[in-house]
Amino acid sequence: MARCDEGYICAVCRLPVDTLPESLLYLRYLLGEVGIEVLHQHADCHIRCCPEVGQYILHRDFEPMVCAGPFAKSQFDEKFREDEEKRVTAAWTTLHEAAAKGFSLLSFIAK
């Protein structure tokens, strides 16, 4: 099956990434880390499958994540951690707002 027919499969757990709020790829798009012109060329994964990013989401509706090792936020200075928490949490909140308005993974970039 073609990639466009099968949708996004998590590169980590191999399960489908079905919704915006769980998509690391679309979170990275909102963070400006992946351009819209190359979005389709990147693999996706669940945010929960990537603790390196998920650890920075601080929201009552997101169960906190801990990342161990060299990318643990505890390895970075307080200013960097706070900035990343604000930046990543804001993008994650935007994903939830888009999903609440009925946007799907495909319609999200078409808007």
C-alpha positions as CSV (number, residue, x, y, z in Angstrom):
1,M,0.0,0.0,0.0
2,A,1.2,3.5,-0.8
3,R,2.2,5.7,2.1
4,C,-0.6,8.2,1.2
5,D,-3.1,5.3,1.4
6,E,-1.9,3.9,4.7
7,G,-1.6,7.2,6.5
8,Y,1.0,7.9,9.1
9,I,2.5,5.0,11.0
10,C,4.6,5.6,14.1
11,A,8.2,5.1,13.4
12,V,8.7,3.9,16.9
13,C,5.8,1.7,17.9
14,R,4.5,1.0,14.3
15,L,0.9,1.8,15.3
16,P,-1.1,4.4,13.3
17,V,-0.8,8.1,14.3
18,D,-4.5,8.8,13.9
19,T,-5.0,12.3,15.3
20,L,-3.4,15.7,15.4
21,P,-2.9,15.8,19.2
22,E,-0.7,12.7,19.1
23,S,1.4,13.6,16.0
24,L,5.0,14.6,16.6
25,L,5.4,15.5,12.9
26,Y,2.6,18.1,13.1
27,L,3.9,19.3,16.4
28,R,7.3,19.8,14.8
29,Y,5.6,21.6,11.9
30,L,4.0,24.1,14.3
31,L,7.4,24.5,16.0
32,G,8.9,25.5,12.7
33,E,11.2,22.5,12.6
34,V,9.6,20.9,9.5
35,G,8.6,22.9,6.5
36,I,5.2,22.3,4.9
37,E,6.9,21.6,1.6
38,V,8.7,18.6,3.0
39,L,6.1,17.5,5.6
40,H,5.1,14.5,3.4
41,Q,8.7,13.3,3.3
42,H,9.1,12.8,7.0
43,A,8.1,9.9,9.2
44,D,5.7,10.5,12.0
45,C,5.5,9.1,15.5
46,H,3.3,9.6,18.5
47,I,4.4,12.4,20.8
48,R,4.3,9.8,23.7
49,C,6.9,7.7,21.7
50,C,9.4,10.6,21.8
51,P,10.2,11.6,25.4
52,E,12.9,13.9,24.1
53,V,10.1,16.3,23.0
54,G,7.1,15.1,25.1
55,Q,8.9,16.0,28.4
56,Y,8.5,19.7,27.6
57,I,4.7,19.5,27.4
58,L,3.3,20.9,30.7
59,H,-0.5,20.8,30.5
60,R,-3.2,19.4,32.7
61,D,-4.4,17.2,29.9
62,F,-1.0,15.7,29.1
63,E,0.4,13.0,31.4
64,P,4.0,14.2,32.2
65,M,6.8,12.3,30.5
66,V,10.4,11.8,31.7
67,C,13.3,11.5,29.4
68,A,16.5,9.9,30.6
69,G,19.9,10.3,29.3
70,P,21.7,13.2,27.5
71,F,18.5,14.7,26.2
72,A,16.8,14.8,29.6
73,K,15.6,18.4,30.3
74,S,17.4,18.2,33.6
75,Q,20.6,18.3,31.6
76,F,19.9,21.8,30.4
77,D,19.9,25.1,32.1
78,E,16.7,26.5,33.7
79,K,16.1,29.2,31.1
80,F,16.3,26.8,28.2
81,R,14.0,24.3,30.0
82,E,11.4,27.1,30.7
83,D,11.6,28.4,27.1
84,E,11.1,24.9,25.6
85,E,8.3,24.1,28.0
86,K,6.4,27.3,26.9
87,R,7.2,26.7,23.2
88,V,6.3,23.0,23.0
89,T,3.3,23.3,25.3
90,A,1.9,26.2,23.1
91,A,2.3,24.1,19.9
92,W,0.7,21.1,21.6
93,T,-2.2,23.2,22.7
94,T,-2.6,24.5,19.1
95,L,-2.8,20.9,17.9
96,H,-5.6,20.2,20.4
97,E,-7.5,23.3,19.4
98,A,-7.2,22.4,15.7
99,A,-8.5,18.9,16.5
100,A,-11.4,20.3,18.5
101,K,-12.4,22.4,15.5
102,G,-12.6,19.3,13.4
103,F,-9.3,19.5,11.5
104,S,-7.8,16.2,10.5
105,L,-4.1,15.4,9.9
106,L,-4.7,16.1,6.1
107,S,-6.9,19.1,6.4
108,F,-4.6,20.7,9.0
109,I,-2.0,21.7,6.4
110,A,-4.5,22.7,3.8
111,K,-5.9,25.5,5.9
